């Protein structure tokens, strides 16, 4: 009996111990297709993650470590096991929150647009200070590029809750928070900025960082006079501050001649001397000035002072390209082009100079992209020098699947001049089917076709190519079709008439965001005019050209003159600053646009169906895409038979 009792007690103890072990074991957490081994991960810990979403060789998986208002991306190296992708991550000590990104091709899998964003916790299981605010800043800004959509008010609430609980963090977030507020709730933003300005006004003295914050607060408010005043005071008190560095960079940029540039740069060297973006930009501007003076000795002297390899390589490439276009000193142009390529090639796989905003793979991909562009420059110089075979070989190696129509067209041109007609025809057809060809390519194809032994009528042959290209365009657009609610707006046109988006419901609306200073915007306009002409008699299609990110008292006059001088039949709407004098504009911010030109295509149901960023350089391709996108949005509203 005694032995049985002892066994029973022992069994109970083992059972209790097992229950305790089971209770203390962290089950982790599941977010969409992502499993994380810790339910409350801490900075400095190693976590295991498992992702069950679809991946391919092209899948890009990154983690963004969020620290206050900055994100630091790093690559995730998965190991595949039975269709599940595993990885271990060592979380850096300073991180407050984490955002995971899974990209297939051009599309982010983002947990039904909710994202994969988590807070970090302390040893007591409490959310660490700044985690909520860091997530809020991420959601309010950068998240849109990752296909994450969250109500701006919810993002603001995260920031506000954290700052209310941890007021010592306000100085870390106030500038970015005020910027988000001004774009979301102008009245609330003005009030917050006034409150922070009043806070600083009561202080006996300010640090350099506080002056910088005050400068940007006035800037976000649109108070240009006050921000300029603060800038001057800050520079007088803190001659080595970031504001002082920024000011000298702008003075070099605005200088009327080399002597004035050198004066401000020498001030920088004597008083500051920090090796950073400001210094490298000044050196580039000075070196560029010596290019205009053909003073290569001085050019090399100031290039040698630059320690940013990216800026240096870009200077070499741009200088070489401009010289080649002018048929000027091609030997020197070739030397500069080779120097640009050498710098890029030396940087590949060397992460010492990697910017914080790139992961390693992103950095390498960026370098490979620039290597392609810079090789295109070198091939062009070889062509100008009469080295046709060298140009063909260099251009062939420069081309990637992302190369634009300008590069593909030059390649076919070189092949034609070398009388390689079979290859010229093959490549011209390939590029046209892939929609990577401009208007000249058709002429090159016709020339090559005539030189080859072809029995088929050229027009029949060409029609077959165009049909394939059209189908490829349609397939790609259908794959990337969106369904997002279009933010409402009401803006004035150049005559002062108010146009409200809601009044256009039932139509397909093409919004083209642009500015008179935007080169790619203006280059795309002949194609957009063709699109307007094509749909002139279609009452269910409306084109609106939203002028944005443009200031000045003569803005309306400048825009009107530009439209009239070019004889464009554009209905131009004037986007409004979020506050008087502000550089942030309302509608462009509401649509989450980070660069122009950007075209938003809204269907008859008021939903955004397409978002096209940038300009490919090919107006024929643009016209084709606009036509298909309009067709697809119109097709949506047709009742099923």
C-alpha positions in Angstrom: 0.0 0.0 0.0 2.8 2.3 1.0 4.5 1.6 -2.4 1.3 2.3 -4.3 0.9 5.6 -2.5 4.4 6.6 -3.3 3.9 5.7 -6.9 0.7 7.7 -7.0 2.4 10.8 -5.6 5.3 10.4 -8.0 2.9 10.1 -10.9 1.1 13.2 -9.8 4.4 15.1 -9.5 5.4 14.0 -13.0 1.9 14.9 -14.3 2.1 18.3 -12.6 5.6 18.8 -14.0 4.4 17.9 -17.5 1.5 20.3 -17.2 3.8 23.1 -16.0 6.2 22.4 -18.9 3.3 22.4 -21.4 2.0 25.6 -19.8 5.3 27.4 -20.0 6.1 26.3 -23.6 5.6 29.3 -25.9 3.2 28.3 -28.7 4.3 31.2 -30.9 1.8 33.0 -33.1 0.3 32.7 -36.6 -0.3 35.7 -38.8 -1.8 34.8 -42.2 0.6 32.4 -43.9 3.4 33.2 -41.4 4.3 31.4 -38.2 6.6 33.0 -35.6 8.0 30.8 -32.8 7.7 33.5 -30.1 4.3 35.0 -29.2 6.1 38.0 -27.6 9.6 38.2 -29.3 12.2 40.4 -27.6 15.1 42.4 -29.0 18.3 40.3 -29.1 16.4 37.0 -29.3 16.6 34.5 -32.1 13.2 33.5 -33.6 12.2 30.8 -36.0 9.7 31.7 -38.7 7.8 29.5 -41.1 6.1 30.8 -44.3 3.6 28.7 -46.2 2.9 31.1 -49.0 3.8 30.4 -52.6 7.4 31.1 -53.5 9.6 30.8 -56.6 13.2 31.5 -57.6 12.1 35.2 -58.1 10.5 35.5 -54.6 12.1 38.3 -52.5 11.8 37.8 -48.8 12.9 40.6 -46.4 12.4 41.7 -42.9 12.2 45.4 -42.1 13.6 46.1 -38.6 11.7 49.2 -37.3 13.6 51.7 -35.1 11.6 54.8 -34.4 10.9 56.3 -37.8 13.5 54.3 -39.8 13.3 50.9 -41.3 16.3 48.7 -41.8 15.8 45.9 -44.4 17.6 42.5 -44.2 17.2 39.5 -46.4 15.6 36.3 -45.1 17.3 33.1 -46.1 14.7 30.3 -46.1 15.3 26.6 -46.0 12.5 24.6 -47.7 10.9 21.6 -46.0 7.8 19.9 -47.3 6.4 23.0 -48.8 7.1 25.2 -45.7 9.9 27.7 -45.7 11.9 27.9 -42.5 14.4 30.6 -41.3 16.0 31.7 -38.1 16.3 35.4 -37.4 18.6 37.1 -34.8 16.7 40.3 -33.8 19.1 43.3 -33.3 19.0 44.8 -29.8 17.7 48.3 -30.8 14.7 47.2 -32.8 11.2 48.1 -31.6 9.0 46.3 -34.2 9.3 44.1 -37.2 7.6 44.0 -40.7 8.0 41.0 -42.9 7.7 41.3 -46.7 7.1 38.6 -49.3 7.4 39.7 -52.9 6.7 37.5 -56.0 7.6 39.3 -59.2 6.1 42.8 -58.8 3.4 41.7 -56.3 3.6 41.6 -52.5 1.7 38.9 -50.6 0.7 41.0 -47.7 -1.8 39.0 -45.6 -4.9 40.4 -47.4 -3.3 43.9 -47.2 -3.1 43.7 -43.4 0.7 43.1 -43.5 3.0 41.0 -41.4 3.9 43.6 -38.7 4.6 42.8 -35.1 5.7 44.6 -31.9 8.6 43.5 -29.8 8.3 43.0 -26.0 10.5 43.3 -22.8 11.3 40.5 -20.4 8.0 41.1 -18.6 5.9 40.6 -21.7 5.1 44.3 -22.1 5.3 46.0 -25.5 8.6 47.9 -25.6 8.6 51.7 -25.8 8.2 53.0 -29.3 6.9 49.8 -30.8 3.4 51.2 -31.4 4.7 54.5 -32.7 7.2 52.8 -35.0 4.4 50.6 -36.4 2.2 53.6 -36.9 4.8 55.5 -38.9 5.4 52.4 -41.0 1.7 51.9 -41.7 1.2 55.6 -42.5 4.0 55.8 -45.0 6.2 53.0 -46.2 3.7 50.2 -45.9 1.9 51.3 -49.2 4.8 50.2 -51.3 4.5 46.7 -49.7 0.7 46.4 -50.6 -0.3 47.0 -47.0 -3.4 49.1 -46.5 -4.5 50.4 -43.1 -6.8 53.3 -42.2 -4.7 56.4 -41.6 -6.6 57.1 -38.4 -5.7 53.7 -37.0 -2.0 54.3 -37.8 -2.2 57.7 -36.0 -3.9 56.1 -33.0 -0.9 53.7 -32.7 1.5 56.7 -32.6 -0.6 58.8 -30.3 -1.2 56.0 -27.8 2.5 55.2 -27.6 3.6 58.9 -27.2 0.9 59.5 -24.6 2.2 56.6 -22.6 5.9 57.4 -23.2 6.2 61.2 -23.6 10.0 61.0 -23.6 9.7 59.6 -27.1 8.0 62.6 -28.6 11.2 64.2 -29.8 12.0 61.0 -31.8 8.6 61.0 -33.6 7.3 64.6 -33.7 8.6 65.6 -37.2 7.3 62.5 -38.9 4.1 62.4 -36.9 3.3 66.0 -37.7 3.9 65.3 -41.4 1.4 62.3 -41.3 -1.1 64.5 -39.4 -0.9 67.3 -41.9 -1.7 64.8 -44.7 -4.5 63.1 -42.8 -6.1 65.8 -40.6 -4.9 69.3 -41.5 -6.7 71.0 -38.6 -5.3 68.5 -36.1 -1.9 68.7 -37.7 -1.8 72.5 -37.4 -2.8 72.3 -33.7 -0.2 69.7 -32.9 2.6 71.7 -34.7 1.5 74.9 -32.8 1.7 73.0 -29.6 5.2 71.7 -30.3 6.4 75.2 -31.4 5.0 76.6 -28.2 6.9 74.0 -26.2 10.2 74.9 -27.8 9.5 78.6 -27.5 9.4 78.2 -23.7 12.8 76.6 -23.5 15.8 78.8 -22.5 18.0 77.2 -25.1 17.7 74.6 -27.8 20.1 71.8 -29.0 21.0 71.5 -32.6 18.6 68.6 -32.9 15.8 70.7 -31.4 16.4 73.5 -33.9 16.2 71.0 -36.7 12.9 69.6 -35.4 11.6 73.2 -35.1 12.7 74.0 -38.7 10.8 71.0 -40.1 7.7 71.7 -37.9 7.5 75.2 -39.4 8.2 73.7 -42.9 5.3 71.1 -42.5 3.1 74.0 -41.5 4.0 75.9 -44.6 5.4 78.8 -42.6 8.4 79.5 -45.0 9.4 82.8 -43.4 9.6 81.2 -39.9 11.4 78.1 -41.1 14.0 80.3 -42.9 14.4 82.3 -39.7 14.9 79.2 -37.5 17.4 77.9 -40.1 19.5 81.0 -39.9 19.5 81.0 -36.1 20.4 77.3 -35.9 23.3 77.8 -38.3 24.7 80.7 -36.3 24.5 78.7 -33.1 25.5 75.4 -34.4 27.8 75.8 -37.4 28.5 72.1 -37.7 24.8 71.0 -37.5 23.0 69.1 -40.2 21.1 72.3 -41.0 24.4 74.1 -41.6 25.6 71.2 -43.8 22.4 71.3 -45.8 22.6 75.0 -46.2 26.1 74.9 -47.6 25.1 72.2 -50.0 22.2 74.3 -51.4 24.5 77.3 -51.7 26.9 75.3 -53.8 23.9 74.1 -55.9 22.7 77.7 -56.4 26.2 79.2 -57.0 26.6 81.2 -60.2 30.1 80.0 -61.0 32.9 77.7 -59.9 34.5 80.3 -57.7 31.4 80.7 -55.6 31.0 76.9 -55.4 34.5 76.5 -54.2 34.0 79.3 -51.6 31.1 77.5 -50.0 32.8 74.1 -50.2 35.9 75.4 -48.6 33.8 76.8 -45.7 32.4 73.3 -45.3 35.8 71.7 -45.2 37.2 74.2 -42.7 34.3 74.3 -40.3 32.7 70.8 -40.7 34.6 68.4 -42.9 32.2 65.5 -42.3 32.3 62.9 -45.0 28.6 62.3 -45.9 26.0 62.9 -48.5 26.2 66.7 -48.3 29.9 66.7 -48.9 29.7 64.2 -51.8 26.9 66.2 -53.5 29.0 69.4 -53.3 32.0 67.6 -54.8 29.9 66.3 -57.6 28.5 69.7 -58.4 32.1 71.2 -58.4 33.4 68.3 -60.6 30.5 68.8 -63.0 31.5 72.4 -63.3 35.0 71.5 -64.3 33.5 69.2 -67.0 31.9 72.3 -68.6 35.3 74.1 -68.4 37.1 71.0 -69.9 39.5 71.2 -66.9 40.1 67.4 -66.4 42.9 67.9 -64.0 40.7 69.8 -61.6 37.9 67.4 -62.3 40.0 64.4 -61.2 41.2 66.4 -58.1 37.7 66.8 -56.8 36.5 63.4 -57.9 39.4 62.0 -55.7 37.9 63.6 -52.7 34.6 61.8 -53.1 34.0 58.7 -51.0 30.5 57.8 -52.2 31.1 55.3 -55.0 27.5 55.5 -56.2 27.6 59.3 -56.7 31.1 59.0 -58.3 30.0 56.3 -60.7 26.9 58.2 -61.7 29.0 61.3 -62.4 31.3 59.4 -64.7 28.4 57.8 -66.6 26.4 60.9 -67.1 29.4 62.9 -68.2 30.4 60.1 -70.6 26.9 59.9 -72.1 26.6 63.6 -72.6 29.9 63.7 -74.3 29.0 60.8 -76.6 25.8 62.5 -77.6 27.7 65.6 -78.6 30.4 63.5 -80.4 32.9 65.3 -78.1 36.2 63.8 -77.0 35.1 60.2 -77.4 38.4 58.9 -76.1 37.8 60.7 -72.8 34.1 59.6 -72.8 35.2 56.0 -73.1 37.7 56.3 -70.2 35.0 57.8 -67.9 32.5 55.2 -68.9 35.0 52.4 -68.1 35.7 54.0 -64.7 31.9 54.0 -63.9 31.7 50.3 -64.8 34.8 49.5 -62.7 33.4 51.2 -59.6 30.1 49.3 -59.9 31.8 46.0 -60.5 34.1 46.5 -57.4 31.0 47.3 -55.3 29.2 44.1 -56.2 29.3 41.7 -53.2 31.1 44.4 -51.1 28.7 45.7 -48.5 30.9 48.1 -46.7 29.3 51.0 -48.6 25.8 49.6 -48.6 23.2 52.2 -47.6 21.0 51.3 -44.6 17.9 51.5 -46.8 19.0 48.4 -48.8 19.2 44.8 -47.9 22.2 43.0 -49.3 20.2 41.5 -52.2 18.5 44.8 -52.9 21.9 46.5 -53.0 23.3 44.0 -55.4 20.2 44.2 -57.6 20.5 48.0 -57.6 24.1 47.7 -58.7 23.4 45.2 -61.4 20.7 47.6 -62.8 23.2 50.4 -62.9 25.8 48.2 -64.4 23.4 47.5 -67.2 22.7 51.2 -67.8 26.4 52.1 -67.7 27.3 49.3 -70.1 24.7 50.7 -72.5 26.6 54.0 -72.3 29.9 52.3 -73.1 28.4 50.4 -76.0 27.0 53.7 -77.4 30.5 55.3 -77.2 32.0 52.2 -78.9 29.4 52.7 -81.7 30.3 56.3 -82.0 34.0 55.4 -82.2 33.3 53.0 -85.1 33.9 49.8 -83.1 30.6 48.2 -84.2 31.5 44.6 -83.1 32.5 45.9 -79.7 29.3 47.9 -79.3 27.2 44.8 -80.2 29.0 42.6 -77.7 28.8 45.2 -74.9 25.1 45.9 -75.6 24.3 42.2 -75.7 25.8 41.8 -72.2 24.1 45.0 -71.0 20.6 43.8 -71.8 18.5 42.3 -69.1 14.8 41.3 -69.0 14.1 44.8 -67.5 16.0 46.8 -70.1 13.8 49.5 -71.7 13.0 50.1 -75.3 15.8 52.6 -75.8 18.4 49.9 -75.0 16.8 47.2 -77.1 16.4 49.5 -80.0 20.0 50.5 -80.0 21.0 46.8 -79.9 19.0 46.1 -83.1 20.3 49.2 -84.7 23.9 48.0 -84.1 23.1 44.6 -85.6 21.6 46.1 -88.7 24.6 48.3 -89.3 26.8 45.2 -88.9 24.6 43.5 -91.5 23.6 40.8 -89.1 20.1 40.7 -90.5 18.9 37.3 -89.2 19.8 38.2 -85.6 18.4 41.7 -86.0 15.0 40.3 -87.2 15.0 37.7 -84.4 15.7 40.2 -81.7 13.4 42.9 -83.1 10.5 40.4 -83.1 11.4 39.2 -79.6 11.5 42.8 -78.2 8.3 43.8 -79.9 6.4 40.7 -78.6 7.7 41.5 -75.1 6.5 45.2 -75.5 10.1 46.4 -75.1 10.4 48.3 -78.4 9.8 51.9 -79.5 8.4 53.1 -82.8 11.8 52.9 -84.6 11.9 49.1 -83.9 9.2 48.5 -86.5 11.3 50.2 -89.2 14.4 48.2 -88.2 12.3 45.0 -88.3 11.1 45.9 -91.8 14.7 46.5 -93.0 15.9 43.2 -91.6 12.9 41.4 -93.0 13.5 42.7 -96.5 17.2 41.6 -96.3 16.3 38.1 -95.2 14.7 35.3 -97.3 11.1 35.7 -96.2 8.2 34.6 -98.3 5.4 35.9 -96.1 4.0 39.3 -96.7 5.6 41.8 -94.2 2.2 43.3 -93.1 0.8 39.8 -92.4 4.0 39.0 -90.4 3.9 42.3 -88.5 0.2 41.8 -87.6 1.0 38.4 -86.0 3.7 40.1 -83.9 1.4 42.9 -82.8 -1.3 40.4 -81.9 1.1 38.5 -79.6 2.3 41.8 -78.1 -1.2 42.9 -77.5 -2.1 39.6 -75.8 1.0 39.8 -73.6 0.1 43.3 -72.5 -3.5 42.3 -71.8 -2.4 39.2 -69.8 0.1 41.3 -67.7 -2.5 44.0 -67.0 -5.2 41.6 -66.1 -2.8 39.9 -63.6 -2.1 43.2 -61.9 -5.6 44.6 -61.9 -6.5 46.2 -58.5 -9.8 46.8 -56.7 -9.2 49.6 -54.2 -11.5 52.3 -53.2 -10.5 55.6 -54.8 -10.3 58.5 -52.3 -12.8 61.2 -53.1 -11.6 64.7 -53.9 -12.7 68.1 -55.2 -10.2 70.3 -57.2 -10.4 73.3 -59.4 -9.3 73.3 -63.0 -7.3 76.1 -64.7 -10.5 78.2 -65.2 -11.5 77.9 -61.6 -14.3 75.4 -62.1 -14.6 72.7 -59.4 -14.4 69.1 -60.4 -15.6 66.4 -58.0 -14.5 62.8 -58.5 -17.9 61.5 -57.3 -19.6 63.3 -60.2 -17.7 61.1 -62.6 -19.0 57.8 -61.2 -20.1 55.5 -64.1 -17.1 56.6 -66.2 -13.5 55.3 -66.4 -11.3 58.1 -65.0 -7.6 58.4 -65.9 -5.7 60.5 -63.3 -2.3 61.6 -64.5 -0.2 63.2 -61.7 2.4 65.5 -63.1 4.4 68.8 -62.8 6.0 71.1 -65.3 9.5 70.4 -63.8 9.0 66.6 -64.3 10.9 65.5 -67.5 9.4 62.0 -67.8 5.9 63.5 -67.3 6.3 65.8 -70.2 7.9 63.1 -72.4 4.8 61.0 -71.9 2.3 63.7 -72.9 2.4 63.2 -76.7 1.3 59.6 -76.0 -1.4 60.8 -73.6 -2.7 63.3 -76.2 -3.0 60.4 -78.6 -5.0 58.5 -76.0 -7.3 61.6 -75.5 -7.8 61.8 -79.3 -8.6 58.0 -79.5 -11.3 58.2 -76.9 -12.6 61.7 -77.7 -16.0 60.4 -78.7 -16.3 58.0 -75.7 -18.5 59.7 -73.1 -17.6 57.0 -70.6 -14.0 58.0 -70.4 -12.5 61.0 -68.6 -8.9 62.2 -68.6 -7.8 64.4 -65.7 -4.2 65.8 -65.4 -3.5 66.6 -61.8 -0.7 69.1 -61.4 1.0 68.5 -58.1 4.2 69.2 -56.1 4.4 72.6 -57.8 4.5 75.9 -55.9 4.9 79.6 -56.6 2.5 82.5 -57.1 2.8 82.1 -60.9 1.9 78.4 -60.8 -1.4 78.7 -62.7 0.1 80.9 -65.3 3.1 78.6 -65.7 0.9 75.5 -66.1 -1.5 77.3 -68.5 1.4 78.5 -70.7 2.9 75.0 -70.8 -0.4 73.5 -71.9 -1.2 76.2 -74.5 2.4 76.3 -76.0 2.3 72.5 -76.6 -1.3 72.6 -77.8 -2.4 69.8 -75.4 -6.1 69.2 -75.0 -5.8 68.4 -71.3 -8.3 69.0 -68.5 -5.8 70.1 -65.8 -6.7 70.0 -62.1 -4.6 71.9 -59.6 -3.8 69.8 -56.5 -3.8 71.9 -53.3 -1.1 72.1 -50.6 -2.1 70.5 -47.3 -1.4 74.0 -45.8 -0.4 77.3 -47.3 3.2 77.2 -48.3 3.5 73.5 -47.6 5.4 71.2 -50.0 3.0 68.4 -49.3 -0.2 68.2 -51.5 -3.6 66.8 -50.6 -4.7 64.5 -53.4 -1.3 63.1 -54.3 -0.9 62.2 -50.6 -4.4 60.6 -50.4 -3.5 58.3 -53.3 -0.2 57.4 -51.7 1.9 58.5 -54.6 5.6 58.7 -54.0 6.8 59.7 -57.5 5.6 61.2 -60.8 4.4 60.6 -63.4 1.9 58.2 -61.9 -1.3 57.3 -63.6 -4.3 56.0 -61.6 -7.1 54.3 -63.6 -10.5 54.3 -61.8 -13.3 52.1 -63.0 -17.0 53.1 -63.4 -17.6 51.7 -59.9 -15.3 54.2 -58.3 -12.6 51.6 -57.6 -8.9 52.0 -58.5 -8.1 49.3 -61.0 -4.6 50.2 -62.1 -1.7 52.2 -60.9 1.2 52.9 -63.3 4.3 54.6 -62.0 6.9 56.2 -64.2 7.3 56.3 -68.0 9.0 53.7 -70.1 10.0 56.1 -72.9 7.7 54.5 -75.4 4.5 56.4 -76.3 3.2 53.7 -78.5 3.3 51.3 -75.6 1.7 53.8 -73.3 -1.2 54.3 -75.8 -1.7 50.6 -76.1 -1.7 50.1 -72.3 -4.1 53.0 -71.7 -6.5 51.5 -74.3 -6.4 48.0 -72.7 -6.9 49.4 -69.2 -9.9 51.4 -70.3 -11.3 48.3 -72.0 -10.8 46.1 -68.9 -12.5 48.7 -66.6 -15.4 49.1 -69.0 -15.7 45.3 -69.4 -16.2 45.0 -65.6 -19.5 46.9 -65.7 -21.1 44.9 -68.5 -23.8 42.6 -67.2 -23.3 38.9 -67.6 -25.4 37.2 -70.3 
